[in-house]
Amino acid sequence: LPLVKSSNSLSFSLQAKMSKPVQARRLEGTDKNIWVEFVKLATTYSTVNLGQGFPDFPPPDFLKEAFVRALSGENHMLHQYTRAFGHPPLVKILAQFFGKLLGRDLDPMTNVMVTVGAYQALFCCFQAFVDKGDEVVIIEPFFDCYEPMVKMAGGTPVFVPLRPKAPKDGKLMSSADWQLDPAELASKFSERTKAIVLNSPNNPLGKVFSRGELELIAELCVKHDVLCISDEVYEWLVYDGKEHIRIASLQGMWDRTVIIGSAGKTFSATGWKVGWTVGPNRLLQHLRTVHQNSVYHCATVAQEAVAQGFQRELELYRKPDSYFVQLPKELQQKRDWLVQSLDAVGMKPIIPEGTYFLVADISEFKSDVPDVPDSGEPYDSRFAKWMVKNKGLAAIPLSAFYCGAHKNNYNHFIRFCFAKEDATLKAANDILQKWKQEKTSP
């Protein structure tokens, strides 16, 4: 075609807007994100942030020292690319460590893959396994990214809720009181079911699934030939003598399970973004395909430091000096303190068996934030926004962890993170005490 030299034509061609749709269909309905909105609110208004799930205390000294050694040492190759699917020292120690936990001989090159945090591990799983028309069972409440990631892969999420049963003795509710209905769970499995997502210990509730509950899930997976994506990032954060049971260790489950872990939660270093998957090669080979065609590689120095951290923990396994023994003891004390603080002001906590989080019932505080009939926004979401703007205390509405059809069924709870310095928790308590006094004063 001849080049158009007319100034008017050139001006038109520069100003013309695209008429074709630019958004891929797989992104439809997945554009909103609770964290973007609430992190911005917390940054703008909060004096105390118990919303987003990260510690405001440092990682252990041995891990920071390992990072410094890796960063400033003589091995200049730690500043360059390492093996795409995991830095060799890290995958080797992860294979040793999880082989010990699972009672299996794991091949570090085929049974372990390192990812950019557990978040990318989840993304790899959904992209690798889920096709258009596949159904994925998600237990509610669920970590919010599961639903959009399933949809972006072309799958259909199928939701089954944990149903709360109030304790009869008048005690505070525990996360163990939230249970699956076996018949309801079984009804969600069909020939279209490709996978179930299991998150134990569960974010946001703090529930640690019992052996009986895991056996129920395992039986359904085997019966219907279904995969299990097992999000176990809080595996070491279990309280009151509870035991974290790995579903891959149950009969028939190793061959169909991908275990997902996180150095961020394991070593209190969420910003390092080092995660991993552990599982049979027949599954992980497909995760490697997604990984190599997306991020390709994770930060070498961070992987080296995490490898050294796991080497220390393997040597100290179950000993008093182990960080995996010390951290849950410290966090259980923080949990108990926040439980007492919330209970004292009438914001009824649900005592978590694990994780960083506890959920509290805000029913007695609803008079501060009037209900809006026919509002499109769940009550707890409006309450949490009001609380951060007017009280300076940030938390996350529980409805954010439910699908759209179920958000209003559980809209009088909010989630707090207690993995914080004692000073942060005390400041939160001061806000709550002052708030309670304002409510009760004439």
C-alpha positions as CSV (number, residue, x, y, z in Angstrom):
1,L,0.0,0.0,0.0
2,P,1.2,3.5,-0.7
3,L,2.4,5.6,2.3
4,V,-0.3,8.2,3.2
5,K,1.5,11.5,3.6
6,S,-1.5,13.7,4.3
7,S,-1.2,15.4,7.7
8,N,-4.9,14.9,8.3
9,S,-4.7,11.2,7.6
10,L,-1.6,10.9,9.8
11,S,-3.3,12.7,12.6
12,F,-6.3,10.4,12.4
13,S,-4.2,7.3,12.4
14,L,-2.4,8.4,15.6
15,Q,-5.6,9.3,17.4
16,A,-7.7,6.3,16.4
17,K,-8.6,4.0,19.3
18,M,-8.7,0.2,19.1
19,S,-12.2,-1.1,18.5
20,K,-11.4,-4.8,19.2
21,P,-11.9,-6.0,22.8
22,V,-8.5,-6.2,24.5
23,Q,-9.5,-8.3,27.6
24,A,-9.1,-12.1,27.3
25,R,-12.4,-13.8,28.2
26,R,-10.7,-15.8,31.0
27,L,-10.3,-12.5,33.0
28,E,-14.0,-11.7,33.1
29,G,-15.2,-11.5,36.6
30,T,-11.8,-11.8,38.2
31,D,-10.7,-8.2,38.2
32,K,-11.6,-7.3,41.8
33,N,-9.2,-8.3,44.6
34,I,-10.0,-7.9,48.3
35,W,-6.3,-7.3,49.2
36,V,-5.8,-4.4,46.8
37,E,-8.8,-2.6,48.3
38,F,-8.2,-3.3,52.0
39,V,-4.4,-2.9,51.9
40,K,-5.0,0.6,50.5
41,L,-7.5,1.3,53.2
42,A,-5.2,0.1,55.9
43,T,-2.3,2.2,54.5
44,T,-4.5,5.3,54.4
45,Y,-6.4,5.0,57.8
46,S,-5.1,2.4,60.1
47,T,-3.0,2.9,63.2
48,V,-3.1,-0.9,63.9
49,N,-3.1,-3.3,61.0
50,L,-4.4,-6.8,61.9
51,G,-5.7,-7.3,58.4
52,Q,-3.1,-8.7,55.9
53,G,-1.5,-11.9,57.0
54,F,2.2,-11.1,57.6
55,P,4.3,-10.9,60.8
56,D,5.5,-7.4,61.8
57,F,8.4,-9.2,63.7
58,P,11.6,-10.3,61.9
59,P,12.5,-13.7,60.6
60,P,14.8,-15.8,62.9
61,D,18.5,-14.6,63.1
62,F,19.8,-17.8,61.6
63,L,17.8,-17.2,58.4
64,K,18.8,-13.5,58.1
65,E,22.4,-14.5,58.6
66,A,22.1,-17.2,55.9
67,F,20.8,-14.5,53.5
68,V,23.6,-12.1,54.3
69,R,26.2,-14.9,53.8
70,A,24.6,-15.8,50.4
71,L,24.5,-12.1,49.4
72,S,28.0,-11.1,50.5
73,G,30.0,-14.4,50.2
74,E,32.5,-15.5,47.6
75,N,30.1,-17.5,45.6
76,H,29.2,-14.9,42.9
77,M,27.0,-17.5,41.1
78,L,24.4,-17.0,43.8
79,H,23.7,-13.6,42.0
80,Q,22.9,-15.4,38.8
81,Y,20.3,-17.8,37.4
82,T,20.1,-21.2,39.1
83,R,18.2,-24.3,38.0
84,A,14.7,-23.2,36.8
85,F,12.8,-25.7,38.8
86,G,14.6,-25.1,42.1
87,H,18.1,-24.2,43.4
88,P,19.8,-27.7,43.8
89,P,20.7,-27.2,47.5
90,L,17.1,-26.2,48.3
91,V,15.3,-29.1,46.4
92,K,17.8,-31.6,47.9
93,I,17.0,-30.5,51.5
94,L,13.3,-30.2,50.8
95,A,13.3,-33.8,49.4
96,Q,15.1,-35.0,52.5
97,F,12.9,-33.1,54.9
98,F,9.5,-34.0,53.4
99,G,10.7,-37.5,52.6
100,K,11.2,-37.9,56.4
101,L,7.7,-36.4,57.1
102,L,6.0,-38.6,54.5
103,G,8.0,-41.8,54.9
104,R,9.1,-41.8,51.3
105,D,12.3,-41.6,49.2
106,L,11.8,-38.4,47.3
107,D,13.8,-37.4,44.2
108,P,14.8,-33.7,44.5
109,M,14.8,-33.3,40.7
110,T,11.4,-34.8,40.0
111,N,9.3,-34.7,43.3
112,V,10.1,-31.1,44.3
113,M,9.6,-27.8,42.4
114,V,10.4,-24.4,43.8
115,T,8.0,-21.5,43.0
116,V,7.6,-17.8,43.5
117,G,5.7,-18.3,46.8
118,A,2.9,-20.7,47.4
119,Y,0.7,-18.3,45.3
120,Q,2.6,-19.2,42.1
121,A,2.4,-22.9,43.1
122,L,-1.4,-22.7,43.2
123,F,-1.4,-20.9,39.8
124,C,0.7,-23.6,38.3
125,C,-1.6,-26.3,39.6
126,F,-4.8,-24.8,38.2
127,Q,-3.2,-24.0,34.9
128,A,-1.6,-27.4,34.6
129,F,-4.6,-29.6,35.6
130,V,-7.9,-27.7,34.9
131,D,-9.5,-27.7,31.5
132,K,-12.7,-26.0,30.3
133,G,-15.6,-27.9,31.8
134,D,-13.7,-29.3,34.7
135,E,-15.1,-28.8,38.2
136,V,-12.9,-28.0,41.2
137,V,-14.4,-28.5,44.7
138,I,-13.5,-25.7,47.0
139,I,-14.2,-25.8,50.8
140,E,-15.6,-22.6,52.3
141,P,-14.3,-20.4,53.7
142,F,-11.3,-20.5,51.3
143,F,-8.3,-18.4,50.5
144,D,-9.7,-16.0,48.0
145,C,-7.4,-16.6,45.0
146,Y,-8.7,-20.2,44.6
147,E,-11.9,-19.1,42.9
148,P,-10.5,-16.7,40.3
149,M,-7.5,-19.0,39.5
150,V,-9.9,-21.9,38.7
151,K,-12.0,-19.6,36.5
152,M,-9.0,-18.2,34.7
153,A,-8.0,-21.8,33.9
154,G,-11.5,-22.4,32.3
155,G,-12.8,-24.5,35.2
156,T,-15.9,-24.3,37.3
157,P,-15.6,-23.9,41.1
158,V,-18.0,-26.0,43.1
159,F,-18.3,-24.8,46.7
160,V,-19.0,-26.8,49.9
161,P,-19.2,-24.9,53.2
162,L,-17.8,-25.8,56.6
163,R,-20.9,-25.5,58.8
164,P,-20.6,-24.1,62.4
165,K,-22.1,-26.0,65.3
166,A,-22.3,-23.9,68.5
167,P,-20.8,-25.6,71.5
168,K,-23.4,-26.7,74.1
169,D,-21.5,-25.8,77.2
170,G,-21.4,-22.0,76.6
171,K,-17.7,-22.0,75.8
172,L,-16.2,-20.0,73.0
173,M,-16.5,-21.6,69.7
174,S,-13.5,-23.3,68.2
175,S,-12.5,-23.7,64.6
176,A,-13.0,-27.4,65.1
177,D,-16.7,-26.7,65.5
178,W,-16.8,-25.8,61.8
179,Q,-17.3,-29.1,60.0
180,L,-18.1,-30.6,56.6
181,D,-21.4,-32.4,56.2
182,P,-20.3,-35.8,54.7
183,A,-23.4,-36.2,52.5
184,E,-23.1,-32.6,51.3
185,L,-19.4,-33.0,50.4
186,A,-20.1,-36.3,48.6
187,S,-22.8,-34.7,46.5
188,K,-20.3,-32.2,45.1
189,F,-18.3,-35.0,43.4
190,S,-19.2,-36.2,39.9
191,E,-17.6,-37.4,36.7
192,R,-16.8,-33.7,35.9
193,T,-14.8,-33.2,39.1
194,K,-11.1,-32.8,38.4
195,A,-9.7,-31.7,41.7
196,I,-10.4,-30.6,45.3
197,V,-8.5,-27.9,47.0
198,L,-7.7,-28.7,50.6
199,N,-6.3,-25.9,52.9
200,S,-5.3,-27.3,56.3
201,P,-4.6,-25.5,58.5
202,N,-7.3,-23.3,57.0
203,N,-7.0,-19.6,56.2
204,P,-9.1,-17.7,57.4
205,L,-10.7,-19.9,60.0
206,G,-7.6,-21.6,61.5
207,K,-9.2,-25.0,61.3
208,V,-6.9,-28.0,61.4
209,F,-8.7,-30.9,59.6
210,S,-8.9,-34.1,61.7
211,R,-7.7,-37.5,60.4
212,G,-11.4,-38.5,60.1
213,E,-12.2,-35.5,57.9
214,L,-9.1,-36.1,55.7
215,E,-10.0,-39.8,55.3
216,L,-13.5,-38.7,54.2
217,I,-11.9,-36.4,51.5
218,A,-9.4,-39.1,50.5
219,E,-12.1,-41.8,50.0
220,L,-14.0,-39.4,47.7
221,C,-10.9,-38.6,45.8
222,V,-10.0,-42.2,45.2
223,K,-13.6,-43.2,44.4
224,H,-14.0,-40.5,41.8
225,D,-10.4,-40.5,40.6
226,V,-9.9,-36.8,41.6
227,L,-6.7,-34.8,42.3
228,C,-6.0,-33.1,45.6
229,I,-4.3,-29.7,45.6
230,S,-3.2,-29.6,49.3
231,D,-2.3,-26.0,50.4
232,E,-0.3,-26.6,53.6
233,V,1.5,-23.3,54.1
234,Y,0.6,-23.1,57.8
235,E,1.8,-26.7,58.5
236,W,4.0,-25.7,61.4
237,L,1.6,-23.3,63.0
238,V,-0.6,-25.7,64.9
239,Y,-1.7,-25.2,68.6
240,D,-2.9,-26.9,71.7
241,G,-1.2,-30.2,70.9
242,K,-3.1,-30.6,67.6
243,E,-1.4,-32.6,64.8
244,H,-1.1,-31.5,61.2
245,I,-1.8,-34.6,59.1
246,R,-0.6,-34.6,55.5
247,I,-3.3,-36.0,53.3
248,A,-0.7,-37.3,50.9
249,S,0.3,-39.8,53.6
250,L,-3.2,-41.4,53.6
251,Q,-3.8,-44.6,51.5
252,G,-4.2,-43.9,47.8
253,M,-3.4,-40.2,48.0
254,W,0.3,-39.8,47.2
255,D,-0.2,-40.5,43.6
256,R,-3.0,-37.9,43.2
257,T,-1.8,-35.1,45.6
258,V,0.3,-32.0,45.1
259,I,1.5,-30.5,48.4
260,I,2.1,-26.8,48.5
261,G,4.4,-25.1,51.1
262,S,5.8,-21.7,51.8
263,A,9.0,-20.4,53.3
264,G,7.2,-17.1,53.9
265,K,4.9,-18.8,56.5
266,T,7.5,-21.4,57.6
267,F,10.2,-18.9,58.4
268,S,8.2,-15.6,58.9
269,A,9.6,-14.1,55.8
270,T,6.6,-13.5,53.5
271,G,8.4,-11.0,51.3
272,W,11.0,-13.5,50.2
273,K,8.4,-15.3,48.0
274,V,9.9,-18.7,48.1
275,G,7.4,-21.6,47.9
276,W,7.4,-25.2,46.7
277,T,5.4,-28.1,45.5
278,V,6.0,-31.7,46.5
279,G,4.4,-34.7,44.7
280,P,4.7,-37.5,42.2
281,N,6.6,-36.8,39.0
282,R,3.5,-37.6,36.9
283,L,1.9,-34.5,38.3
284,L,4.9,-32.2,38.8
285,Q,6.0,-32.6,35.2
286,H,3.0,-30.6,34.2
287,L,3.7,-27.9,36.8
288,R,7.2,-27.6,35.4
289,T,5.7,-26.9,32.0
290,V,3.6,-24.0,33.4
291,H,6.5,-22.7,35.5
292,Q,9.1,-22.7,32.7
293,N,6.7,-20.7,30.5
294,S,5.7,-18.1,33.1
295,V,8.1,-17.0,35.8
296,Y,10.8,-19.6,34.8
297,H,13.0,-18.9,37.9
298,C,13.0,-17.8,41.5
299,A,15.5,-15.6,43.3
300,T,18.7,-17.6,43.8
301,V,19.9,-15.9,47.0
302,A,16.6,-16.3,48.8
303,Q,16.5,-20.0,47.8
304,E,20.1,-20.5,49.1
305,A,19.1,-18.9,52.5
306,V,16.0,-21.0,52.8
307,A,18.0,-24.2,52.0
308,Q,20.3,-23.3,54.9
309,G,17.3,-22.7,57.1
310,F,15.9,-26.2,56.3
311,Q,19.3,-27.8,56.9
312,R,19.3,-26.3,60.4
313,E,15.7,-27.5,61.0
314,L,16.4,-31.0,59.8
315,E,19.2,-31.3,62.3
316,L,17.0,-29.9,65.1
317,Y,13.8,-31.7,64.1
318,R,11.4,-31.8,67.1
319,K,14.1,-30.5,69.5
320,P,13.3,-27.5,71.7
321,D,15.7,-25.2,69.8
322,S,13.9,-25.9,66.5
323,Y,12.2,-22.8,65.0
324,F,9.3,-25.1,64.0
325,V,8.8,-25.9,67.7
326,Q,9.4,-22.3,69.1
327,L,7.3,-20.3,66.6
328,P,4.0,-22.1,67.3
329,K,4.5,-21.7,71.1
330,E,5.1,-18.0,70.7
331,L,2.1,-17.6,68.3
332,Q,-0.2,-19.6,70.6
333,Q,0.5,-17.1,73.4
334,K,-0.3,-14.2,71.0
335,R,-3.5,-16.0,69.9
336,D,-4.6,-16.5,73.5
337,W,-3.9,-12.9,74.3
338,L,-6.0,-11.6,71.4
339,V,-8.8,-14.1,72.2
340,Q,-9.0,-12.7,75.7
341,S,-8.9,-9.2,74.5
342,L,-11.7,-9.7,71.9
343,D,-13.8,-11.7,74.4
344,A,-13.5,-9.0,77.0
345,V,-15.1,-6.4,74.8
346,G,-17.8,-8.7,73.4
347,M,-16.4,-9.4,70.0
348,K,-16.7,-13.2,70.3
349,P,-13.6,-15.0,68.9
350,I,-13.6,-18.4,67.3
351,I,-10.5,-20.0,68.8
352,P,-8.2,-21.2,65.9
353,E,-6.4,-24.5,66.0
354,G,-3.7,-23.2,63.7
355,T,-2.5,-20.4,61.3
356,Y,-1.9,-16.7,61.9
357,F,-5.6,-15.9,62.0
358,L,-8.7,-15.9,64.2
359,V,-12.2,-15.0,63.2
360,A,-14.5,-13.0,65.5
361,D,-18.3,-12.5,65.7
362,I,-19.1,-8.8,65.4
363,S,-22.8,-9.1,66.2
364,E,-22.6,-7.1,69.5
365,F,-21.0,-4.2,67.6
366,K,-23.5,-4.0,64.7
367,S,-25.3,-1.1,66.4
368,D,-22.3,1.1,65.5
369,V,-22.7,0.4,61.8
370,P,-26.4,0.3,60.8
371,D,-27.5,-2.3,58.3
372,V,-28.4,-1.1,54.8
373,P,-31.3,-3.2,53.4
374,D,-30.8,-4.6,49.9
375,S,-27.1,-3.4,49.9
376,G,-25.0,-5.1,47.3
377,E,-22.1,-5.2,49.8
378,P,-22.0,-7.8,52.6
379,Y,-22.4,-6.3,56.1
380,D,-19.0,-7.4,57.4
381,S,-17.3,-5.7,54.5
382,R,-19.0,-2.4,55.3
383,F,-18.2,-2.9,59.0
384,A,-14.5,-3.6,58.3
385,K,-14.3,-0.4,56.2
386,W,-16.1,1.6,58.8
387,M,-13.8,0.2,61.5
388,V,-10.5,1.1,59.8
389,K,-11.7,4.6,58.9
390,N,-13.3,5.4,62.3
391,K,-11.3,3.3,64.8
392,G,-8.0,2.9,63.0
393,L,-8.1,-0.9,63.3
394,A,-7.8,-3.0,60.2
395,A,-9.2,-6.5,59.7
396,I,-10.6,-8.5,56.8
397,P,-14.3,-9.4,56.3
398,L,-15.0,-13.1,56.4
399,S,-17.4,-12.8,53.5
400,A,-14.3,-12.2,51.3
401,F,-13.5,-15.9,51.7
402,Y,-16.9,-17.1,50.3
403,C,-18.3,-17.3,46.8
404,G,-20.8,-14.6,45.7
405,A,-23.9,-16.8,46.4
406,H,-22.8,-17.5,50.0
407,K,-21.3,-14.2,51.1
408,N,-24.3,-13.0,53.0
409,N,-24.6,-16.3,54.9
410,Y,-21.5,-15.5,56.9
411,N,-21.5,-11.7,57.0
412,H,-21.2,-11.0,60.7
413,F,-17.5,-12.2,61.2
414,I,-14.2,-10.5,60.6
415,R,-10.7,-12.0,60.4
416,F,-7.8,-10.7,62.5
417,C,-4.1,-11.6,62.1
418,F,-2.3,-12.2,65.5
419,A,1.2,-12.8,64.0
420,K,2.3,-9.4,65.3
421,E,4.6,-7.8,67.9
422,D,3.1,-7.7,71.4
423,A,3.1,-3.9,71.1
424,T,0.9,-4.1,68.0
425,L,-1.6,-6.5,69.8
426,K,-1.6,-4.2,72.9
427,A,-2.4,-1.2,70.6
428,A,-5.3,-3.1,69.1
429,N,-6.5,-4.0,72.6
430,D,-6.4,-0.3,73.6
431,I,-8.6,0.6,70.6
432,L,-11.1,-2.2,71.4
433,Q,-11.3,-1.2,75.1
434,K,-11.8,2.4,74.3
435,W,-14.5,1.5,71.8
436,K,-16.3,-0.7,74.3
437,Q,-16.2,2.1,76.9
438,E,-17.8,4.5,74.4
439,K,-20.5,2.0,73.7
440,T,-21.4,1.5,77.4
441,S,-21.0,5.1,78.6
442,P,-24.3,7.0,79.0
